[in-house]
Amino acid sequence: RRANPNIITYESSGDLNGNRFIVMEYANNGSLKEAMSAAGASKKKLLQDVVQVCEALEYLHRKKVIHRDLKPANILYVNEIAKISDLG
């Protein structure tokens, strides 16, 4: 079960030959940063995405998690859903 639909799901992490890695949900549609600069981007859709990200951020704060580097490049799209990533 997902904690919040607007937070990237992290599947696992590990170490392979001294190289640390994480496996996360595949973000197939770029970032909010890219969407904001795209020609013809719907301002209404971008605003809806930001509202959903704020709700996810509120969820994280209730869990005592602080992002510390929230920026448009760290909001990734999985299909058409904006999701917070790079939780460190």
TASULZI-V322164 format. One record per helix or strand of 3 or more residues. SS is the DSSP state (@ for helix, = for strand). FROM is the first residue (numbers start at 0). LEN is the number of residues. If there is no record, write none. Layout:
# TASULZI-V322164
SS FROM LEN
SS FROM LEN
This chain:
# TASULZI-V322164
= 9 7
= 18 6
@ 31 6
@ 42 20
@ 71 3
= 74 4
= 80 4
